[in-house]
Amino acid sequence: MVKVEVISRHGCHLCEIAESVVKEVKREIDFELAISYVDEDKSLNEKYGEEVPVTLINGERHDYFKVDRDRFRNA
């Protein structure tokens, strides 16, 4: 099964939009979803803190700053 992770930040408007888009697509396409927060994980903050929201598909970076719904759906 495909694994999707959204790297997010609490209180981040773009992150909230990205999470919403990913959850919307999840209603159409089955995949495992995890949401992780850079404010809760120092290593994630060091790696992705300046780029959130970041979407990873099977561990590979797919998008950052913005999730393109069609591009994500077709990945």
N, C-alpha and C positions, 0 to 999 in steps of 0.2 A: 504494500500500500504506500502511496505517496505521502511523504511527511512534509508539512509546511510549518514554518516557524516565523512568527512576526516578532521582531525585536522592536520594542516600544519604550516609551517613557511616560510616566504618569503626568497628566496635565498637558500633554502635547496634542494640539489640535490636529495636526497632520497624522499623528499616530492613531488618534481616534477614528479618523476617516479611513486610514489603511486597514485597521482592524474590522471596521464595518464592511468594507469592500470584500475582504477575504471571507468573512462570515457569510456574506451574501452569496458569493460564489460557492461556498461549501454547501449551501442548500441545494445547489444544482449538481455538484460534482463531489463524490465522496473522497475525502482525504483526512489524514490525521492532522490536527491543528494544535499547536502550542503557542502561547504568547508569553514572551519573556521580557522583563523590564530592566533596562540598563541602570535604573536607580537602585536596583536590588542586587546587582551582580557586577562587581568591580571589573572582572575580565571582559564582560560584554560591553561595559561602558568604555573601556580602553579601546576595544576593537571597533565598536559601532556607534559610540556616543555622539559623534558629530554627524552621523548619517541617518539617524532614526527618522521615520520608521524604515526598517529594513525587512524584506521578505526573503526567506531562505526556502528553497525547494530541495528536499533531500540533501540538506546541508550546503547547497550551493547558492550564493547570492543571486537573487533574481531581480529585485528592484530595491531602490532606496529613495527616500524623500517623498515619493508618491507611488501608489500602486495603480498601474494602468489595468483597469478591469478586464479589457479584452485580451491584453497581452498575458495577464495572469491566468485567465480562463483557458487560454490556448497553450499554456506551458506544459 
